[in-house]
Amino acid sequence: MGCGVILGAAIPGFFLSSLFTMLLWGAIAPHFGGGSISYAMAMLITISLWIVVAPLAAAAGKGKWFGK
């Protein structure tokens, strides 16, 4: 799998994930007393989550969890 294929999937996925984050935040936040967020803030939240989750997903894919 080349870098072009990975980027071709990751870039649209990032923008869609940010859009979904913004929409879902707007639906859930009022129940907890929060307000809506902008698309730029949704992008920041999404990239922060991706930075945390990507190494975990890579390690899980290699089977290094729970003594495997």
N, C-alpha and C positions, 0 to 999 in steps of 0.2 A: 504494500500500500504506500503510494507516494505522498509527499507532502501536499501536493496539489489536491489530491482526493480528500485528505484530512481537512485542509483549509476550506475546500468547497462545501464540506458538510458542517464544519464548525462555525463559519461566519454567519450563514443564514440561521443556524440553530441558536446562536447567541442573540441575534436580534429578535427572533421569535420568543426565546425564553424571557428576554427582557420585557417584551410586550405582555406575555402571560403573567409575569411577575407584577407588572403595573396593574393589570386588570384584576387579578386575584387579590392583590393588596387592597384595591379599592372596594372589593366586595367583603373582605374579612375585617379590615381595620375598624370600621364603625362599631363592630360588636365589642371591640376592646378599647374604645374611646380614642382611637387614632384617626388621623386624617388621610387624605389621599397623597400619593407621591407622584413626582414627575417621571417622565420616561428616562431622563438622564439619571435620576436616583435609582430607578429600576435597573438600569444598565450597571451602575456601581454595585448594587446588591448582587446581581447575577454574576458579574466577573469575580466578586469576592467569594461567592459560593463555589464557582468553578475552580478557583485556585485551591480551595480547601478539599473539594471532592475529587479532583482529577488524580492526585497521588494515591488516594484511598482506592479509587477504582482500578488504577494501574496495579497496585499491590494485590488487590483481590483477584484480578485477572491472572496474575502469575501464581496464584495458589499459596501465598505466603501467610495466610490467616489461619489461626487456630491450630498451629502446629503441622500444617500440611507440608 
